[in-house]
Amino acid sequence: MIKIFTPNDVVRYLYKETSQTENREFEKAMICRSDLLDDYVQLETIKTLLDKVQKSPSARVLQGIMDYSNSINPIFS
């Protein structure tokens, strides 16, 4: 029986949420189906780029949080 892989399966494989059996099936399918391999490579690239992104709040946001905290609990300000 031929297994049909969905985009969800590609993501599960990418994030190592698949069993060893599923891994072997998926890897065999990528050899035979260039579209599946292309999807995997694209998602792997996106994941790598997203993993490098670091976001942090601006000083204005942090100050707003501190001001609010001090306004509701003036004992600690």
C-alpha positions in Angstrom: 0.0 0.0 0.0 1.3 3.4 -0.9 1.3 6.0 1.9 0.2 9.5 1.0 2.1 12.1 2.9 0.5 15.4 3.8 2.1 18.7 4.7 1.5 17.8 8.3 3.6 14.6 7.9 6.4 16.7 6.5 6.3 19.0 9.5 6.1 16.1 11.9 9.2 14.5 10.3 11.0 17.9 10.4 10.3 18.3 14.1 11.2 14.6 14.8 7.6 13.7 15.8 7.5 10.5 13.7 8.3 6.9 14.6 11.3 5.1 13.1 8.9 3.2 10.8 7.4 6.5 9.6 10.8 8.0 9.1 11.9 5.1 6.8 8.6 5.4 4.8 9.0 9.1 4.5 12.7 8.9 3.5 11.8 6.3 0.8 9.0 8.5 -0.4 11.3 11.5 -0.7 13.7 9.5 -2.9 10.8 8.7 -5.3 8.9 12.0 -5.1 10.9 15.2 -5.8 7.9 17.3 -4.8 8.0 15.8 -1.3 11.7 16.4 -1.1 11.2 20.0 -2.3 8.6 20.6 0.4 10.9 19.2 3.0 13.9 21.3 2.0 11.8 24.4 1.9 10.3 23.8 5.3 13.7 22.9 6.7 15.1 26.2 5.4 12.2 28.1 6.9 12.6 26.4 10.3 16.4 27.2 10.3 15.7 30.8 9.6 12.9 31.0 12.2 15.2 29.4 14.8 17.7 32.2 14.3 15.1 35.0 14.9 15.2 36.5 18.3 12.6 38.9 19.3 12.5 41.0 22.5 10.2 43.8 23.6 11.2 47.4 23.1 12.3 49.5 26.0 9.0 51.4 25.7 7.0 48.2 26.2 9.1 47.1 29.2 8.8 50.6 30.8 5.0 50.4 30.3 4.9 47.0 32.1 7.0 48.4 34.9 4.8 51.5 35.2 1.7 49.4 35.3 3.2 47.1 37.9 4.2 50.0 40.1 0.8 51.6 39.8 -1.1 48.5 41.0 1.4 47.7 43.8 3.0 50.9 45.0 4.6 49.2 48.0 7.4 47.8 45.9 8.1 50.9 43.8 
